[in-house]
Amino acid sequence: MIKTLNGIKETVDFPINSTIRVYDNVQEDDYPLHWHTSLEIIMPIDNIYTVYCGEDVYVLNEGDIIFISPGVLHRLTSPDSGRRYIIIADLSQLDSMNEFKSLAALLYPVVHVTSGNSSKIHERLQRLIHGIAFEYESEALYHDTIIYSKLISIYSIIGRNYALAKIPQQESSLKQIENSQIFLSICNYINEHFHENITLEQVAAKAGFSKFYFSRIFKQYADISFYQYLNRKRIMHAASLLMEPDITVSEVARRSGFESISAFIRMFKIHKGCTPSEFKEMEAYGRNNPCT
């Protein structure tokens, strides 16, 4: 399945004039540690499939679905027999959608959907993935457009389910809508200004809340703190910049919103398990280290 692997960076072999590749995969081969700039979705049809992302291991049973964010290092192991759909899609053309960017940051690096942990949406997502595989195989007119519409539907379903799961049941419907809209607007603001020196107090004031109430609401909806979300966004951006061969670590730190190189290195190591220099070296030479 992997045709072009430079070190550990895979260049996805998309069809001509397309940014989607769907594999009806029955190979028994394992796939080594690698990353790519595209989203990867895997759903076993027959037998299990195992995905390794950093120190996390995901054993996918038949019908389970995993979403691996762009830029995430992972490897795959296969049983002696089996079948699974593997969908790889370039999502860069969706970056203009603020809701999508906010959700992508919340769902980074991996989302594992099963009938047990996501019973309300699991079957719907399965049908959409089967639909993507059918459209891809058909090669009918506008099949790429239909596939992207299904991908947007998938993210919309996950995002709505994610948001609703975080809303306290005692809140009125009007209050739920109001807080959800505020949370989304704040995520959009962070997505646009993460490279600047923004603070909790500043963003709380923008939302019209005290910093204490804002912190509680943000944690309730995001499941992480404001600064954890901000730093996640900065590190995601920094990792993409480090993949460029001619940019320095100090320049990456500056362009990602870190005031000091030491703060950048410390935060990068927390998120990626290695320093920015080690990550850059690994990307260039494919060395085996713990970066995720």
C-alpha positions as a Markdown table, in Angstrom:
| # | Residue | x | y | z |
|---|---|---|---|---|
| 1 | Met | 0.0 | 0.0 | 0.0 |
| 2 | Ile | 2.8 | 2.4 | 0.8 |
| 3 | Lys | 4.6 | 3.1 | -2.5 |
| 4 | Thr | 6.8 | 6.2 | -1.7 |
| 5 | Leu | 8.4 | 6.3 | 1.7 |
| 6 | Asn | 11.2 | 8.8 | 2.2 |
| 7 | Gly | 12.6 | 8.0 | 5.7 |
| 8 | Ile | 9.2 | 7.8 | 7.5 |
| 9 | Lys | 7.3 | 10.4 | 5.4 |
| 10 | Glu | 4.9 | 8.8 | 3.0 |
| 11 | Thr | 4.0 | 10.6 | -0.2 |
| 12 | Val | 0.5 | 9.3 | -0.9 |
| 13 | Asp | 0.0 | 7.9 | -4.4 |
| 14 | Phe | -3.3 | 9.7 | -5.3 |
| 15 | Pro | -4.9 | 9.0 | -8.6 |
| 16 | Ile | -4.5 | 11.7 | -11.3 |
| 17 | Asn | -6.6 | 14.8 | -10.6 |
| 18 | Ser | -7.7 | 13.5 | -7.2 |
| 19 | Thr | -6.8 | 13.9 | -3.5 |
| 20 | Ile | -8.6 | 10.7 | -2.3 |
| 21 | Arg | -7.3 | 7.2 | -2.2 |
| 22 | Val | -9.5 | 4.3 | -1.0 |
| 23 | Tyr | -8.0 | 0.8 | -0.5 |
| 24 | Asp | -10.1 | -2.3 | -0.1 |
| 25 | Asn | -7.2 | -3.9 | 1.6 |
| 26 | Val | -6.6 | -7.6 | 2.2 |
| 27 | Gln | -2.8 | -7.5 | 2.5 |
| 28 | Glu | -1.2 | -9.5 | 5.3 |
| 29 | Asp | 1.8 | -7.1 | 5.3 |
| 30 | Asp | 2.5 | -4.9 | 8.3 |
| 31 | Tyr | 3.2 | -1.2 | 7.6 |
| 32 | Pro | 6.2 | 0.5 | 9.3 |
| 33 | Leu | 6.3 | 3.7 | 11.2 |
| 34 | His | 5.2 | 6.5 | 8.9 |
| 35 | Trp | 3.3 | 9.8 | 8.6 |
| 36 | His | 1.6 | 11.8 | 5.8 |
| 37 | Thr | -0.1 | 15.1 | 5.4 |
| 38 | Ser | -3.5 | 13.5 | 4.8 |
| 39 | Leu | -6.3 | 12.1 | 7.0 |
| 40 | Glu | -6.4 | 8.3 | 7.3 |
| 41 | Ile | -9.5 | 6.4 | 8.1 |
| 42 | Ile | -9.4 | 2.6 | 8.8 |
| 43 | Met | -12.4 | 0.3 | 9.2 |
| 44 | Pro | -11.9 | -3.5 | 9.4 |
| 45 | Ile | -14.5 | -5.5 | 7.5 |
| 46 | Asp | -13.2 | -9.0 | 8.4 |
| 47 | Asn | -10.9 | -9.8 | 11.3 |
| 48 | Ile | -9.0 | -7.3 | 13.5 |
| 49 | Tyr | -6.4 | -4.7 | 12.6 |
| 50 | Thr | -4.0 | -3.0 | 15.0 |
| 51 | Val | -2.9 | 0.6 | 14.9 |
| 52 | Tyr | 0.1 | 2.0 | 16.9 |
| 53 | Cys | 0.3 | 5.8 | 17.5 |
| 54 | Gly | 3.1 | 6.7 | 19.9 |
| 55 | Glu | 2.6 | 4.6 | 23.1 |
| 56 | Asp | -1.1 | 4.0 | 22.3 |
| 57 | Val | -2.3 | 0.8 | 20.8 |
| 58 | Tyr | -5.7 | 0.5 | 19.1 |
| 59 | Val | -7.0 | -3.0 | 18.4 |
| 60 | Leu | -9.8 | -2.5 | 15.8 |
| 61 | Asn | -12.5 | -5.1 | 15.7 |
| 62 | Glu | -14.8 | -5.6 | 12.8 |
| 63 | Gly | -16.7 | -2.4 | 12.2 |
| 64 | Asp | -14.6 | -0.3 | 14.5 |
| 65 | Ile | -13.4 | 3.0 | 12.9 |
| 66 | Ile | -10.2 | 5.0 | 13.6 |
| 67 | Phe | -9.5 | 8.5 | 12.3 |
| 68 | Ile | -5.7 | 9.3 | 12.3 |
| 69 | Ser | -5.1 | 13.0 | 11.9 |
| 70 | Pro | -2.6 | 14.4 | 9.4 |
| 71 | Gly | 1.0 | 14.5 | 10.5 |
| 72 | Val | 0.6 | 11.8 | 13.2 |
| 73 | Leu | 3.2 | 9.0 | 13.2 |
| 74 | His | 1.7 | 5.6 | 13.2 |
| 75 | Arg | 2.3 | 2.0 | 12.2 |
| 76 | Leu | -0.1 | -0.8 | 11.3 |
| 77 | Thr | -0.1 | -4.6 | 11.9 |
| 78 | Ser | -2.3 | -7.1 | 10.1 |
| 79 | Pro | -3.4 | -10.6 | 11.0 |
| 80 | Asp | -2.8 | -13.5 | 8.7 |
| 81 | Ser | -6.0 | -12.9 | 6.9 |
| 82 | Gly | -8.6 | -10.2 | 6.9 |
| 83 | Arg | -10.1 | -7.2 | 5.0 |
| 84 | Arg | -10.4 | -3.5 | 5.8 |
| 85 | Tyr | -11.2 | -0.2 | 4.2 |
| 86 | Ile | -8.3 | 2.3 | 4.3 |
| 87 | Ile | -9.3 | 5.8 | 3.2 |
| 88 | Ile | -6.6 | 8.5 | 2.8 |
| 89 | Ala | -7.8 | 12.0 | 2.0 |
| 90 | Asp | -6.1 | 15.4 | 1.7 |
| 91 | Leu | -8.2 | 17.8 | 3.8 |
| 92 | Ser | -6.3 | 21.0 | 3.1 |
| 93 | Gln | -9.1 | 22.3 | 0.9 |
| 94 | Leu | -11.4 | 22.2 | 3.9 |
| 95 | Asp | -9.1 | 24.5 | 6.0 |
| 96 | Ser | -11.2 | 27.5 | 5.1 |
| 97 | Met | -14.0 | 26.1 | 7.2 |
| 98 | Asn | -13.6 | 27.5 | 10.8 |
| 99 | Glu | -15.7 | 24.8 | 12.3 |
| 100 | Phe | -13.6 | 22.1 | 10.6 |
| 101 | Lys | -10.4 | 23.6 | 11.9 |
| 102 | Ser | -11.7 | 23.8 | 15.4 |
| 103 | Leu | -12.9 | 20.2 | 15.4 |
| 104 | Ala | -9.7 | 18.9 | 13.8 |
| 105 | Ala | -7.7 | 20.4 | 16.7 |
| 106 | Leu | -10.1 | 18.8 | 19.3 |
| 107 | Leu | -9.9 | 15.4 | 17.7 |
| 108 | Tyr | -6.1 | 15.3 | 17.3 |
| 109 | Pro | -4.3 | 13.0 | 17.1 |
| 110 | Val | -6.7 | 10.0 | 16.9 |
| 111 | Val | -10.4 | 9.2 | 17.3 |
| 112 | His | -11.4 | 5.6 | 17.8 |
| 113 | Val | -15.2 | 5.0 | 17.2 |
| 114 | Thr | -16.8 | 1.8 | 18.3 |
| 115 | Ser | -20.4 | 0.6 | 19.0 |
| 116 | Gly | -19.5 | 0.7 | 22.7 |
| 117 | Asn | -18.0 | 4.2 | 23.0 |
| 118 | Ser | -20.1 | 5.9 | 20.3 |
| 119 | Ser | -23.3 | 3.9 | 20.0 |
| 120 | Lys | -25.4 | 6.9 | 18.8 |
| 121 | Ile | -23.3 | 7.6 | 15.7 |
| 122 | His | -21.3 | 4.4 | 15.0 |
| 123 | Glu | -23.8 | 2.9 | 12.6 |
| 124 | Arg | -24.2 | 6.2 | 10.7 |
| 125 | Leu | -20.4 | 6.5 | 10.3 |
| 126 | Gln | -20.2 | 2.9 | 9.1 |
| 127 | Arg | -22.8 | 3.6 | 6.4 |
| 128 | Leu | -20.9 | 6.7 | 5.2 |
| 129 | Ile | -17.6 | 4.8 | 5.0 |
| 130 | His | -19.3 | 2.0 | 3.0 |
| 131 | Gly | -20.7 | 4.8 | 0.8 |
| 132 | Ile | -17.3 | 6.3 | 0.2 |
| 133 | Ala | -15.8 | 2.9 | -0.8 |
| 134 | Phe | -18.7 | 2.3 | -3.2 |
| 135 | Glu | -18.4 | 5.8 | -4.8 |
| 136 | Tyr | -14.6 | 5.3 | -5.2 |
| 137 | Glu | -15.0 | 2.0 | -6.8 |
| 138 | Ser | -17.7 | 3.2 | -9.2 |
| 139 | Glu | -15.6 | 6.0 | -10.6 |
| 140 | Ala | -18.9 | 7.6 | -11.5 |
| 141 | Leu | -19.1 | 11.3 | -12.5 |
| 142 | Tyr | -18.3 | 13.6 | -9.6 |
| 143 | His | -17.4 | 10.8 | -7.3 |
| 144 | Asp | -14.7 | 12.8 | -5.6 |
| 145 | Thr | -17.2 | 15.5 | -4.8 |
| 146 | Ile | -19.6 | 13.0 | -3.3 |
| 147 | Ile | -16.8 | 11.4 | -1.3 |
| 148 | Tyr | -15.8 | 14.8 | 0.1 |
| 149 | Ser | -19.4 | 15.5 | 1.0 |
| 150 | Lys | -19.5 | 12.3 | 2.9 |
| 151 | Leu | -16.3 | 13.2 | 4.7 |
| 152 | Ile | -17.8 | 16.5 | 5.7 |
| 153 | Ser | -20.8 | 14.6 | 7.0 |
| 154 | Ile | -18.6 | 12.3 | 9.0 |
| 155 | Tyr | -16.8 | 15.2 | 10.7 |
| 156 | Ser | -20.1 | 17.0 | 11.3 |
| 157 | Ile | -21.6 | 14.0 | 13.0 |
| 158 | Ile | -18.5 | 13.5 | 15.1 |
| 159 | Gly | -18.4 | 17.2 | 16.0 |
| 160 | Arg | -22.0 | 17.4 | 17.0 |
| 161 | Asn | -21.9 | 14.3 | 19.0 |
| 162 | Tyr | -18.7 | 15.5 | 20.7 |
| 163 | Ala | -20.3 | 18.8 | 21.6 |
| 164 | Leu | -23.5 | 17.4 | 22.9 |
| 165 | Ala | -21.7 | 14.9 | 25.1 |
| 166 | Lys | -20.0 | 17.8 | 26.9 |
| 167 | Ile | -23.2 | 19.8 | 27.6 |
| 168 | Pro | -24.6 | 19.4 | 31.1 |
| 169 | Gln | -28.2 | 17.9 | 30.9 |
| 170 | Gln | -29.5 | 20.5 | 33.3 |
| 171 | Glu | -28.8 | 23.4 | 31.0 |
| 172 | Ser | -31.7 | 24.7 | 29.0 |
| 173 | Ser | -31.8 | 24.2 | 25.2 |
| 174 | Leu | -31.2 | 28.0 | 24.7 |
| 175 | Lys | -28.3 | 28.0 | 27.1 |
| 176 | Gln | -26.8 | 25.0 | 25.4 |
| 177 | Ile | -27.0 | 26.7 | 22.0 |
| 178 | Glu | -25.5 | 29.9 | 23.4 |
| 179 | Asn | -22.6 | 28.2 | 25.1 |
| 180 | Ser | -21.9 | 26.0 | 22.1 |
| 181 | Gln | -21.8 | 29.0 | 19.8 |
| 182 | Ile | -19.5 | 30.9 | 22.2 |
| 183 | Phe | -17.2 | 27.9 | 22.4 |
| 184 | Leu | -17.0 | 27.6 | 18.7 |
| 185 | Ser | -16.3 | 31.3 | 18.2 |
| 186 | Ile | -13.5 | 31.1 | 20.8 |
| 187 | Cys | -11.9 | 28.1 | 19.0 |
| 188 | Asn | -12.1 | 30.0 | 15.7 |
| 189 | Tyr | -10.4 | 32.9 | 17.4 |
| 190 | Ile | -7.6 | 30.7 | 18.7 |
| 191 | Asn | -7.2 | 29.1 | 15.2 |
| 192 | Glu | -6.6 | 32.5 | 13.7 |
| 193 | His | -4.5 | 34.0 | 16.5 |
| 194 | Phe | -2.6 | 31.1 | 18.1 |
| 195 | His | 0.7 | 32.5 | 16.8 |
| 196 | Glu | 0.2 | 35.7 | 18.7 |
| 197 | Asn | 0.7 | 36.3 | 22.5 |
| 198 | Ile | -3.0 | 35.7 | 23.5 |
| 199 | Thr | -3.9 | 35.0 | 27.1 |
| 200 | Leu | -6.7 | 33.4 | 29.0 |
| 201 | Glu | -7.8 | 36.8 | 30.4 |
| 202 | Gln | -7.8 | 38.3 | 27.0 |
| 203 | Val | -9.9 | 35.6 | 25.4 |
| 204 | Ala | -12.3 | 35.4 | 28.4 |
| 205 | Ala | -12.9 | 39.1 | 28.2 |
| 206 | Lys | -13.6 | 38.7 | 24.4 |
| 207 | Ala | -16.2 | 36.1 | 25.3 |
| 208 | Gly | -17.7 | 38.4 | 28.0 |
| 209 | Phe | -16.9 | 36.1 | 30.9 |
| 210 | Ser | -14.7 | 36.2 | 34.0 |
| 211 | Lys | -11.5 | 34.1 | 33.5 |
| 212 | Phe | -12.8 | 31.6 | 36.1 |
| 213 | Tyr | -16.2 | 31.0 | 34.5 |
| 214 | Phe | -14.6 | 30.9 | 31.0 |
| 215 | Ser | -12.0 | 28.3 | 32.2 |
| 216 | Arg | -14.8 | 26.1 | 33.5 |
| 217 | Ile | -16.9 | 26.4 | 30.3 |
| 218 | Phe | -13.9 | 25.8 | 28.0 |
| 219 | Lys | -12.8 | 22.7 | 29.9 |
| 220 | Gln | -16.4 | 21.4 | 29.9 |
| 221 | Tyr | -16.7 | 21.6 | 26.2 |
| 222 | Ala | -13.1 | 20.9 | 25.1 |
| 223 | Asp | -12.2 | 18.3 | 27.8 |
| 224 | Ile | -8.9 | 20.1 | 28.0 |
| 225 | Ser | -7.9 | 23.5 | 29.4 |
| 226 | Phe | -7.7 | 26.7 | 27.3 |
| 227 | Tyr | -3.9 | 26.7 | 27.5 |
| 228 | Gln | -3.7 | 22.9 | 26.6 |
| 229 | Tyr | -5.8 | 23.6 | 23.5 |
| 230 | Leu | -3.7 | 26.7 | 22.6 |
| 231 | Asn | -0.5 | 24.7 | 22.9 |
| 232 | Arg | -1.9 | 21.8 | 21.0 |
| 233 | Lys | -2.7 | 24.1 | 18.1 |
| 234 | Arg | 0.7 | 25.7 | 18.3 |
| 235 | Ile | 2.5 | 22.3 | 18.3 |
| 236 | Met | 0.4 | 21.0 | 15.4 |
| 237 | His | 1.5 | 24.0 | 13.4 |
| 238 | Ala | 5.1 | 23.8 | 14.6 |
| 239 | Ala | 5.3 | 20.1 | 13.5 |
| 240 | Ser | 4.1 | 21.0 | 10.0 |
| 241 | Leu | 6.7 | 23.7 | 9.8 |
| 242 | Leu | 9.5 | 21.4 | 10.9 |
| 243 | Met | 8.8 | 19.2 | 8.0 |
| 244 | Glu | 10.2 | 22.0 | 5.7 |
| 245 | Pro | 13.9 | 21.4 | 5.3 |
| 246 | Asp | 15.2 | 24.9 | 5.3 |
| 247 | Ile | 13.4 | 26.4 | 8.3 |
| 248 | Thr | 15.3 | 26.7 | 11.6 |
| 249 | Val | 13.9 | 25.6 | 15.0 |
| 250 | Ser | 14.0 | 29.1 | 16.3 |
| 251 | Glu | 12.0 | 30.4 | 13.3 |
| 252 | Val | 9.4 | 27.6 | 13.9 |
| 253 | Ala | 9.1 | 28.7 | 17.5 |
| 254 | Arg | 8.5 | 32.3 | 16.6 |
| 255 | Arg | 6.0 | 31.5 | 13.9 |
| 256 | Ser | 4.1 | 29.1 | 16.2 |
| 257 | Gly | 3.6 | 31.7 | 18.9 |
| 258 | Phe | 6.2 | 30.8 | 21.5 |
| 259 | Glu | 8.0 | 33.7 | 23.2 |
| 260 | Ser | 11.2 | 31.7 | 23.9 |
| 261 | Ile | 13.0 | 28.7 | 22.3 |
| 262 | Ser | 13.2 | 27.0 | 25.7 |
| 263 | Ala | 9.4 | 27.1 | 26.2 |
| 264 | Phe | 8.9 | 25.8 | 22.7 |
| 265 | Ile | 11.3 | 22.9 | 23.2 |
| 266 | Arg | 9.7 | 22.0 | 26.5 |
| 267 | Met | 6.2 | 22.1 | 25.2 |
| 268 | Phe | 7.1 | 20.2 | 22.0 |
| 269 | Lys | 8.7 | 17.4 | 24.0 |
| 270 | Ile | 5.6 | 17.1 | 26.2 |
| 271 | His | 3.4 | 16.7 | 23.1 |
| 272 | Lys | 5.7 | 14.8 | 20.8 |
| 273 | Gly | 8.1 | 12.9 | 23.1 |
| 274 | Cys | 11.2 | 14.4 | 21.6 |
| 275 | Thr | 12.8 | 17.8 | 20.9 |
| 276 | Pro | 12.0 | 19.8 | 17.7 |
| 277 | Ser | 15.6 | 19.1 | 16.5 |
| 278 | Glu | 15.1 | 15.4 | 17.0 |
| 279 | Phe | 11.7 | 15.5 | 15.2 |
| 280 | Lys | 13.3 | 17.4 | 12.3 |
| 281 | Glu | 16.1 | 14.9 | 12.1 |
| 282 | Met | 13.7 | 12.0 | 12.2 |
| 283 | Glu | 11.6 | 13.4 | 9.5 |
| 284 | Ala | 14.7 | 13.9 | 7.3 |
| 285 | Tyr | 16.4 | 10.6 | 7.9 |
| 286 | Gly | 13.7 | 8.2 | 9.2 |
| 287 | Arg | 15.5 | 7.5 | 12.5 |
| 288 | Asn | 13.6 | 5.5 | 15.1 |
| 289 | Asn | 12.7 | 7.7 | 18.0 |
| 290 | Pro | 9.7 | 8.2 | 20.3 |
| 291 | Cys | 8.1 | 11.1 | 18.5 |
| 292 | Thr | 4.4 | 10.9 | 17.9 |
